[in-house]
Amino acid sequence: MSEPGTPLLRPTQSISQDTFKQSVSTAGPARSRNGSRRDSGRRDSMGSDTRRMSRKSNDEDQMCEEGPGLCAHLLTLFSFLLIIATLPFSLMFVVKVVQEYERAVIFRLGRLLSGDARGPGVFFTIPCTDIYEKIDMRVQNFVVPPQEILTKDSVTVFVNAIMYYKVKDAISAVANVDDYGGSARLLAATTLRNVLGTRTLGDILSERESIANEMQSNLDEATEPWGVQVERVEVKDVRVPEQLQRAMAAEAEAAREARAKVIAAEGEHKASRALRHAADVILDSPAALQLRYLQTLGSISAENNSTIVFPVPIDIISSMISSPQCKTPVEKKSE
């Protein structure tokens, strides 16, 4: 029984509020669970997509790596039967020979045969299904045509080089590049321009060996996937414009003249010091002057035999000049 004056709907309102709070409290975890389920579903779908893609790529790799099919086996068997049926005439088309410096790369129904390249010597092919390509393993040379190059110090030069290369792996040379020889030659010309473009004219003229080594390492690294090995690279000739040649010649001539003047001045300086020392020696010993006279007379008589020189001692001339008989009338009158 409720007390008089109290509303009858209060218990109902309290019950509804409690149920609302419970529903709200239960709805929150439900929403979070739904969100986590959605996220997990998205992750599962993304994982399944990636698994499908990886499975597809693996299937493609397996398709590429799998051997020839039934049709290829039937064609090969038919070719063998045809060879046996046409013996011995089929030996003319079956037996092949390559030289000591050659290798043969064989393709059967468009597929590269397993193993290394065949040769040297005799090997066998199936005429209907096999094709082969001969590769020369000898060292080949290529003269890089003159390249117009702008050096680091803004000087235009014409440089050509020579490259020696050979095929190291015949299979890579056939399967990985269209024309290994042409590709290596174009790469050599480009590498020459790139390497010399970072050097000055003086470096190009004086550091040819280091330039050749740098070019060889760059070319060898670039041509390794093609089965090509660069044996040697040499800078053959460096040509500069005619005007620059005249300017360089004038500069070199001026430098030589300056060095010659410096050397002559140094020689005169040393000669003057030697003469001063000789004068000091002669001053200390008067007889040394007479010996010098006799030495000069000997050298003159050796060159000019018809010339006779009589050296007069300076002491006699000085005594003659200082004697009273040699005085002038003006000097006598003054006395």
C-alpha positions in Angstrom: 0.0 0.0 0.0 1.3 3.4 -0.9 1.1 6.4 1.3 -1.6 9.0 0.6 -0.3 12.0 -1.5 2.6 10.1 -3.2 2.4 9.6 -7.0 1.7 6.1 -8.2 3.9 6.3 -11.3 7.3 6.9 -9.5 8.1 3.1 -9.1 7.4 2.7 -12.8 9.7 5.6 -13.7 12.5 4.3 -11.6 12.2 0.9 -13.2 12.3 2.4 -16.7 15.4 4.5 -15.8 17.2 1.4 -14.5 16.3 -0.6 -17.6 17.5 2.3 -19.8 20.8 2.5 -18.0 21.2 -1.3 -18.3 20.4 -1.2 -22.1 22.9 1.7 -22.6 25.5 -0.2 -20.6 24.9 -3.4 -22.7 24.7 -1.5 -26.0 28.3 0.0 -25.6 30.1 -3.4 -25.5 27.8 -4.7 -28.3 28.8 -1.7 -30.5 32.5 -2.2 -29.7 32.2 -5.9 -30.4 30.5 -5.1 -33.7 33.3 -2.6 -34.6 36.0 -5.1 -33.7 34.2 -7.7 -35.8 34.1 -5.3 -38.8 37.8 -4.5 -38.4 38.7 -8.2 -38.1 36.5 -8.9 -41.2 38.3 -6.2 -43.1 41.6 -7.6 -42.1 40.5 -11.1 -43.0 39.4 -9.9 -46.4 42.7 -8.0 -47.0 44.7 -11.0 -45.9 42.7 -13.2 -48.2 43.3 -10.8 -51.1 47.0 -10.8 -50.4 47.0 -14.6 -50.1 45.1 -14.8 -53.4 47.6 -12.5 -55.1 50.6 -14.3 -53.7 49.0 -17.6 -54.7 48.4 -16.3 -58.2 52.0 -15.1 -58.5 53.3 -18.4 -57.3 51.1 -20.2 -59.8 52.5 -17.9 -62.6 56.0 -18.7 -61.4 55.3 -22.3 -61.4 53.8 -22.0 -64.9 57.0 -20.2 -66.0 59.3 -22.7 -64.3 57.5 -25.8 -65.3 58.9 -27.9 -68.1 57.6 -28.4 -71.7 54.1 -29.6 -72.1 52.6 -32.7 -73.8 52.7 -31.1 -77.2 56.4 -30.3 -76.9 57.1 -33.9 -75.9 55.1 -35.2 -78.8 57.0 -32.9 -81.3 60.3 -33.9 -79.8 59.4 -37.6 -80.1 58.2 -37.1 -83.7 61.5 -35.4 -84.5 63.5 -38.3 -83.1 61.5 -40.8 -85.1 62.0 -38.7 -88.2 65.8 -38.6 -87.6 65.9 -42.4 -87.1 63.8 -43.0 -90.2 66.1 -40.8 -92.4 69.4 -42.2 -91.2 72.2 -41.7 -92.4 71.1 -38.6 -94.3 69.8 -36.9 -91.1 73.3 -36.8 -89.7 74.1 -33.9 -92.0 71.5 -31.8 -90.1 72.0 -33.3 -86.6 75.8 -33.2 -86.1 77.2 -29.7 -85.5 80.7 -28.5 -84.8 82.0 -25.4 -83.1 85.6 -24.1 -83.0 87.7 -23.9 -79.9 87.0 -20.2 -79.4 83.2 -20.6 -79.9 80.2 -21.7 -77.8 76.7 -22.7 -79.0 73.6 -21.7 -77.1 70.7 -24.1 -78.0 66.9 -23.3 -77.8 64.5 -26.2 -78.0 61.0 -25.1 -79.0 61.8 -21.6 -77.7 63.2 -22.7 -74.4 66.8 -22.5 -73.3 68.3 -25.9 -72.7 69.5 -26.6 -69.2 73.3 -26.7 -68.6 76.1 -24.7 -70.0 76.7 -23.7 -73.6 77.8 -26.5 -75.9 81.3 -26.6 -77.3 84.0 -26.7 -78.3 83.8 -29.7 -80.6 80.9 -31.8 -81.7 77.3 -31.6 -80.4 73.9 -32.8 -81.6 70.7 -30.9 -82.3 67.2 -31.8 -83.4 66.6 -30.1 -86.8 62.9 -29.6 -86.4 62.8 -28.3 -82.8 66.3 -26.9 -82.0 67.9 -23.6 -83.0 71.3 -22.5 -81.8 73.5 -19.4 -81.9 77.2 -19.3 -82.0 79.1 -16.9 -79.7 82.7 -15.9 -80.2 84.6 -16.0 -76.9 87.7 -14.3 -78.2 88.8 -10.8 -77.1 87.4 -8.1 -79.4 88.4 -4.5 -79.8 86.4 -1.4 -80.4 87.8 2.1 -81.2 85.5 4.6 -79.6 85.0 7.4 -82.2 86.2 10.9 -81.2 83.8 12.4 -78.7 83.4 16.2 -78.3 83.6 16.7 -74.5 83.3 19.8 -72.4 85.8 19.5 -69.5 85.3 20.7 -66.0 87.2 24.0 -66.7 85.0 24.7 -69.8 87.4 23.6 -72.5 86.2 21.7 -75.5 88.3 18.7 -76.4 88.0 15.7 -78.8 88.9 12.4 -77.2 88.8 8.9 -78.6 89.6 5.6 -76.8 90.0 1.9 -77.4 88.3 -0.9 -75.5 89.1 -4.6 -75.4 86.2 -6.9 -74.3 85.2 -10.6 -74.5 82.2 -12.7 -73.7 82.5 -14.4 -70.3 79.0 -16.1 -70.2 77.6 -17.1 -73.6 74.1 -17.8 -72.2 73.8 -14.4 -70.6 75.1 -12.7 -73.8 72.3 -14.4 -75.8 69.4 -14.4 -73.3 69.8 -11.1 -71.4 70.7 -8.6 -74.1 69.7 -8.1 -77.8 73.2 -7.2 -79.1 75.9 -7.5 -76.6 78.6 -6.0 -78.9 76.6 -2.9 -79.9 75.4 -2.4 -76.4 78.9 -2.5 -75.0 80.2 -0.1 -77.6 77.4 2.5 -77.0 78.1 2.2 -73.3 81.8 2.7 -73.8 81.2 6.0 -75.7 78.8 7.2 -73.0 81.1 6.3 -70.2 84.0 8.1 -71.9 81.9 11.3 -72.0 80.7 11.0 -68.4 84.2 10.3 -66.9 86.0 13.0 -68.8 83.3 15.6 -68.2 84.3 15.6 -64.5 88.0 16.2 -65.2 90.0 19.3 -66.1 92.1 19.6 -69.2 95.3 19.2 -67.2 94.0 16.0 -65.5 93.0 14.5 -68.9 96.5 15.1 -70.3 98.4 13.9 -67.2 96.2 11.2 -65.6 95.3 8.9 -68.5 96.1 5.8 -66.5 93.6 6.6 -63.7 91.0 7.6 -66.3 91.4 4.3 -68.1 91.1 2.3 -64.8 88.0 4.2 -63.8 86.4 3.6 -67.2 87.2 -0.1 -67.1 85.7 -0.6 -63.6 82.5 1.3 -64.6 82.1 -0.7 -67.9 82.9 -4.0 -66.2 80.2 -3.5 -63.6 77.6 -2.4 -66.1 78.2 -5.2 -68.6 78.4 -8.0 -66.0 74.7 -9.0 -66.4 75.2 -9.2 -70.2 78.0 -11.8 -69.7 80.6 -9.4 -71.1 83.9 -8.7 -69.4 85.9 -5.6 -70.2 89.6 -6.5 -70.4 91.3 -3.1 -71.0 90.4 0.5 -71.8 93.0 3.1 -73.0 92.6 6.7 -73.9 94.0 6.9 -77.4 94.2 10.6 -78.4 93.3 13.9 -76.9 92.9 16.8 -79.4 92.3 20.4 -78.5 91.2 23.2 -80.9 93.9 25.0 -82.9 93.4 28.4 -81.2 93.8 26.7 -77.8 97.0 25.0 -79.1 98.5 28.4 -80.1 97.6 29.9 -76.8 99.1 26.9 -74.9 102.2 27.1 -77.0 102.6 30.9 -76.4 102.1 30.2 -72.6 104.7 27.5 -72.6 107.2 29.6 -74.6 106.8 32.6 -72.2 107.3 30.2 -69.2 110.5 28.9 -70.8 111.8 32.4 -71.5 111.1 33.4 -67.9 113.0 30.4 -66.6 115.9 31.1 -69.0 116.2 34.7 -67.7 116.1 33.5 -64.1 118.8 30.9 -64.8 121.0 33.5 -66.6 120.6 36.0 -63.7 121.5 33.3 -61.2 124.6 32.5 -63.3 125.7 36.1 -63.5 125.2 36.5 -59.7 127.4 33.4 -59.1 130.0 34.6 -61.6 130.3 38.0 -60.0 130.8 36.4 -56.6 133.5 34.2 -58.0 135.2 37.2 -59.7 135.1 39.1 -56.4 136.7 36.2 -54.7 139.4 35.9 -57.4 140.1 39.6 -57.1 140.6 39.2 -53.4 143.1 36.4 -54.0 145.0 38.3 -56.7 145.2 41.4 -54.4 146.8 39.3 -51.7 149.3 37.7 -54.2 150.6 40.1 -57.0 152.3 37.2 -58.8 148.9 35.6 -59.4 148.2 38.4 -61.9 151.3 37.5 -63.9 150.2 33.9 -64.0 146.8 35.1 -65.3 148.5 37.0 -68.0 150.4 33.9 -69.1 147.2 31.8 -69.0 145.5 34.3 -71.2 148.5 34.4 -73.6 148.3 30.6 -73.8 144.6 30.6 -74.7 145.1 33.3 -77.4 148.1 31.5 -79.0 146.1 28.3 -79.2 143.2 29.9 -81.1 145.1 32.6 -83.2 148.6 31.5 -83.9 149.5 34.6 -86.0 148.8 36.9 -83.1 151.6 37.8 -80.7 150.7 39.5 -77.4 153.3 40.9 -75.1 151.8 41.5 -71.7 153.2 44.6 -69.9 153.1 44.6 -66.2 150.8 47.2 -64.7 153.5 48.1 -62.2 155.9 49.3 -64.9 153.2 51.4 -66.6 152.3 53.0 -63.2 155.9 53.8 -62.5 156.3 55.4 -65.9 153.3 57.5 -65.4 154.5 58.6 -62.0 158.0 59.5 -63.1 159.0 63.3 -63.4 159.9 63.1 -67.1 156.4 62.2 -68.0 154.8 65.3 -66.5 153.0 67.7 -68.7 154.2 71.4 -69.1 151.2 72.5 -67.2 152.2 70.4 -64.3 155.8 71.7 -64.4 154.7 75.3 -64.5 152.4 74.7 -61.5 155.3 73.2 -59.6 
